[in-house]
Amino acid sequence: QVQLVESGGGLVQPGGSLRLSCAASGSIFSIYFMGWYRQAPGKQRELVARITSGGTRNYADSVKGRFTISRDNAKNTVALQMTSLTPEDTAVYYCNAVSATGSNNFWGQGTQVTVAS
């Protein structure tokens, strides 16, 4: 089992920045992908960004150029730096960890990000 604990959500004005962090513990040796998903009210959960243990990154088109994902394998953490935030970025953001085979998929409890003036 892997436990994921997120931090860093909150309220920010449009155009502002926010940094989310996620710490993993437990059977972390099995983790290959770490990433962030989000779910806005009435919408499906969607991938925001993810990064492999080797540092390969993928981003949703809607956040490219604005969000940056980073990972510290030594500390078992993943972070999401969000800039130029818009109200459309408002959602609950979930940290996610997946094993290399995809057979194990873990989720954090979620952290609320609200972009409003």
Beta strands, then each sheet from edge to edge (+ up, - down):
strand 1: 2-7
strand 2: 10-12
strand 3: 18-26
strand 4: 31-39
strand 5: 46-52
strand 6: 57-59
strand 7: 67-72
strand 8: 77-82
strand 9: 91-99
strand 10: 105-107
strand 11: 111-115
sheet 1: 1+ 3- 8+ 7-
sheet 2: 2+ 11+ 9- 4+ 5- 6+
sheet 3: 2+ 11+ 9- 10+
end
